[in-house]
Amino acid sequence: MTTEAMTKEELLGNCPKCGKSWDGGPIPENMREHYSPPYRWSLVIDLEDPKVYDGVSWWKCPHCGATFDRFKKIKN
């Protein structure tokens, strides 16, 4: 694994473990001013541990429960 952070596009892809989609569909046009392209929701669950980092440290798949380090690229 590399030390590059996961991209927004990776969070809209599929879980590397179970293969199910993390794409939650389009963000309504009237709410897009608060978001950036590609204007889609992600189903990924944010996990935080303030003892490790002040912010999201891991992502969790809502389908299978697998967790992934936010700061490492996922290899499929």
C-alpha positions as CSV (number, residue, x, y, z in Angstrom):
1,M,0.0,0.0,0.0
2,T,1.1,3.6,-0.6
3,T,0.7,6.5,1.8
4,E,-1.5,8.6,-0.4
5,A,-5.0,9.4,0.9
6,M,-8.0,7.8,-0.7
7,T,-9.7,10.0,-3.3
8,K,-13.4,11.0,-3.4
9,E,-13.8,8.9,-6.5
10,E,-12.6,5.8,-4.6
11,L,-15.3,6.5,-1.9
12,L,-17.9,6.3,-4.7
13,G,-16.6,3.0,-6.1
14,N,-17.0,-0.5,-4.8
15,C,-15.8,-2.1,-1.6
16,P,-12.6,-4.1,-2.3
17,K,-13.7,-6.8,0.1
18,C,-17.4,-7.5,-0.7
19,G,-17.6,-5.7,-4.1
20,K,-20.8,-3.8,-3.3
21,S,-21.2,-0.2,-4.4
22,W,-20.5,2.8,-2.1
23,D,-22.3,5.2,-4.5
24,G,-25.4,6.7,-2.7
25,G,-26.8,8.4,-5.7
26,P,-26.8,12.0,-6.9
27,I,-26.9,15.0,-4.5
28,P,-30.0,17.2,-5.3
29,E,-29.1,20.3,-7.4
30,N,-30.4,22.7,-4.7
31,M,-27.8,21.3,-2.3
32,R,-24.8,21.1,-4.6
33,E,-23.4,24.6,-3.6
34,H,-22.1,22.9,-0.4
35,Y,-20.3,20.0,-2.2
36,S,-17.9,19.5,-5.1
37,P,-18.1,17.4,-8.2
38,P,-19.0,14.6,-9.0
39,Y,-22.0,15.6,-6.8
40,R,-22.8,12.2,-5.4
41,W,-23.4,10.8,-1.9
42,S,-21.1,8.2,-0.5
43,L,-22.4,5.4,1.7
44,V,-19.1,4.9,3.4
45,I,-19.2,5.3,7.2
46,D,-16.6,7.7,8.8
47,L,-14.7,6.3,11.8
48,E,-12.8,8.7,14.1
49,D,-10.5,8.2,17.1
50,P,-9.3,11.5,18.6
51,K,-6.4,9.7,20.2
52,V,-5.1,8.9,16.7
53,Y,-6.1,11.8,14.5
54,D,-8.4,14.8,14.8
55,G,-10.8,13.8,12.0
56,V,-11.7,10.7,10.0
57,S,-9.0,8.0,10.2
58,W,-10.8,5.0,8.7
59,W,-13.7,4.3,6.3
60,K,-16.1,1.4,7.0
61,C,-18.2,-0.4,4.4
62,P,-21.9,-0.2,5.3
63,H,-22.5,-3.6,3.6
64,C,-19.8,-6.0,5.0
65,G,-18.3,-3.9,7.9
66,A,-14.7,-4.0,6.5
67,T,-12.6,-1.0,7.5
68,F,-10.0,0.8,5.5
69,D,-7.3,3.2,6.5
70,R,-8.2,6.6,5.1
71,F,-4.6,7.6,4.5
72,K,-3.7,4.5,2.4
73,K,-4.7,3.6,-1.1
74,I,-6.8,0.5,-1.5
75,K,-5.4,-2.1,-3.8
76,N,-8.0,-4.2,-5.6
